[in-house]
Amino acid sequence: MAQPNPIQMQKYLAGVDYPCSRDDLVEHARNKGADDDVLEHLRSLPERTYDGPNAVSAEYSKT
């Protein structure tokens, strides 16, 4: 799986209501038309509550 860059990922998460779960992030990105690489990378994030885009980006860059 190719790692999409964080800017690409954040494009698909624009407008998400925080705090939210990993599954909420995946569903929101899917509804915004995210490609399979972005969705798979989001699914690989730890299952927890994210309080904002910085928290998502920090975990996203670790995986």
N, C-alpha and C positions, 0 to 999 in steps of 0.2 A: 504494500500500500504506500503510495506516495504521500508525503506529508504536505497538505495544503498550507500556504502561509497564513499566519494569524489574521492578516488584513482581510483575506478572502473569507476566512471563517467568520469574522466579525460582521461582514457584509450580510451574511445569512442570519445573524443573530440580532440585527437591528430591530428595535422595538420590543424585544423580549422583556417580560415583567420579572424583575428580580425582587426577592430571592426566588430561585427556581432550582429544580433538580436536573440531573444529567438527562433524564428522559424528557423533561420539558424542553431542554435545549435541543435535543435531537428532533423532537416533534416540530418545534418552531422552525428549525433550519429546513426540515423536509417540506414544510408548508411554504417556505420562501423559495423553494426550487434548488436547494443545495444538491451538489452532485454526490455520487457514492463515496468518493474519497473523503469529502468533508464529513459526511454522515458517519462513516466508519471511524474516523478519527475522534469525532465527538463521542461515539459509543465507547471508545477506549478510555475516556476520562474516568477518574474515580467516581463512584456513586456517592454523592453527597449533595448538600445544598450550596449553591453558588450565590454570592451576594452582589455580584456585579461583573461587568465585562473584564475588569482587571484580574479577578480571581479565575475566570475562565481562560483568559490568555496565558496566565502563569501556568496552569495545569496543562493546557494545550501544548505549550512549548516543551514540556517535560516528556511527553509521550512520543 
